[in-house]
Amino acid sequence: MRALNQDELDQLFPTECHFKVICRDRDGIHRDLNEALVGIGLTGVAFQANTRSTQGTYISFDLSIVVESHQRMQAIDAAIRAVEGVRMLL
């Protein structure tokens, strides 16, 4: 499969993106995830807690948002991954 060029990427946006974040369940993780969004200029959206692991070690959060460009999607991805405790972003 070949990578899309910039023109092909531009045709895909705007689009609704669904992010699932799996992280260590720690005090303040929900706040930190939401602050990461505010830090890149996304206001009025927030992660919704989804499920905790059986042992309570991990928690998952969901976010659905309309993203206007591939660059913006990459910025969101980088901001989420930079939050301490994030283990996986889907």
TILO-222973 format. One record per residue (C-alpha): residue in three letters; residue number from 1; x negated, y, z negated. Coordinates in pm, 1 decimal. Example, Ala and Ser with C-alpha at 12.3 -4.5 7.8 and 13.67 -1.06 7.14 Angstrom:
residues 2
REC rest  nr        u        v        w
REC  ala   1  -1230.0   -450.0   -780.0
REC  ser   2  -1367.0   -106.0   -714.0
***
This chain:
residues 90
REC rest  nr        u        v        w
REC  met   1      0.0      0.0      0.0
REC  arg   2   -143.5    338.9     92.6
REC  ala   3   -134.3    650.0   -123.1
REC  leu   4    112.3    921.2    -25.6
REC  asn   5    -27.0   1244.0    114.8
REC  gln   6     69.7   1582.7    -29.3
REC  asp   7    347.7   1644.4    224.9
REC  glu   8    503.6   1306.3    146.5
REC  leu   9    478.5   1375.9   -227.4
REC  asp  10    640.1   1717.1   -185.1
REC  gln  11    940.8   1554.7    -14.1
REC  leu  12   1007.9   1341.6   -323.3
REC  phe  13   1065.3   1641.3   -548.0
REC  pro  14   1262.2   1771.9   -723.5
REC  thr  15   1365.7   1442.8   -875.7
REC  glu  16   1490.2   1309.8  -1205.6
REC  cys  17   1210.0   1132.4  -1391.3
REC  his  18   1258.3    893.8  -1678.6
REC  phe  19    973.3    863.5  -1925.5
REC  lys  20    946.1    595.9  -2193.3
REC  val  21    677.0    648.9  -2455.3
REC  ile  22    562.0    379.2  -2694.1
REC  cys  23    361.1    503.5  -2989.5
REC  arg  24    253.5    422.6  -3339.2
REC  asp  25    533.2    504.3  -3579.3
REC  arg  26    383.9    778.2  -3795.1
REC  asp  27    511.4   1086.6  -3971.3
REC  gly  28    544.9   1372.0  -3724.0
REC  ile  29    518.4   1171.7  -3400.6
REC  his  30    860.5   1287.5  -3276.7
REC  arg  31    774.9   1650.9  -3353.0
REC  asp  32    432.8   1617.5  -3185.4
REC  leu  33    583.9   1473.1  -2867.9
REC  asn  34    836.6   1755.3  -2846.4
REC  glu  35    566.8   2015.7  -2917.3
REC  ala  36    362.2   1871.5  -2630.3
REC  leu  37    652.3   1953.6  -2398.1
REC  val  38    683.8   2305.8  -2536.1
REC  gly  39    307.1   2344.5  -2493.8
REC  ile  40    342.3   2303.7  -2117.6
REC  gly  41    644.5   2531.5  -2095.5
REC  leu  42    929.2   2279.5  -2115.5
REC  thr  43   1191.9   2412.6  -2349.2
REC  gly  44   1542.6   2288.3  -2406.9
REC  val  45   1445.5   1922.4  -2363.9
REC  ala  46   1349.4   1671.0  -2628.5
REC  phe  47   1251.5   1310.0  -2665.5
REC  gln  48   1521.9   1080.5  -2796.6
REC  ala  49   1416.4    807.4  -3038.8
REC  asn  50   1501.6    469.2  -2897.6
REC  thr  51   1384.3    161.9  -3088.9
REC  arg  52   1135.8     57.8  -3356.4
REC  ser  53    932.7   -261.4  -3337.7
REC  thr  54   1034.9   -543.8  -3566.8
REC  gln  55    744.6   -478.8  -3802.9
REC  gly  56    790.3   -100.9  -3783.9
REC  thr  57    447.4    -39.7  -3634.9
REC  tyr  58    568.2    113.3  -3308.3
REC  ile  59    853.8    332.5  -3196.7
REC  ser  60    969.6    417.4  -2846.7
REC  phe  61   1111.6    743.7  -2717.4
REC  asp  62   1294.8    827.1  -2395.8
REC  leu  63   1299.8   1145.9  -2192.7
REC  ser  64   1491.2   1213.1  -1870.7
REC  ile  65   1421.9   1539.2  -1696.3
REC  val  66   1435.9   1689.2  -1348.6
REC  val  67   1078.2   1751.4  -1236.7
REC  glu  68   1017.6   2001.7   -958.2
REC  ser  69    680.0   1882.1   -828.2
REC  his  70    421.6   1606.1   -840.3
REC  gln  71    180.0   1845.0  -1013.7
REC  arg  72    437.9   1913.5  -1284.6
REC  met  73    493.2   1540.7  -1332.2
REC  gln  74    118.0   1494.2  -1376.4
REC  ala  75    108.1   1778.1  -1632.6
REC  ile  76    390.6   1616.4  -1830.1
REC  asp  77    212.2   1281.3  -1814.8
REC  ala  78   -117.1   1430.8  -1938.6
REC  ala  79     50.8   1623.9  -2221.2
REC  ile  80    232.3   1315.2  -2348.7
REC  arg  81    -75.8   1093.1  -2328.5
REC  ala  82   -274.8   1350.7  -2529.2
REC  val  83    -47.5   1312.9  -2833.5
REC  glu  84   -215.8   1118.1  -3111.7
REC  gly  85    -60.7    774.2  -3147.9
REC  val  86     72.2    736.6  -2793.5
REC  arg  87    -10.0    383.8  -2680.5
REC  met  88    180.6    356.0  -2353.8
REC  leu  89    370.9    581.7  -2116.2
REC  leu  90    603.8    430.3  -1857.9
***
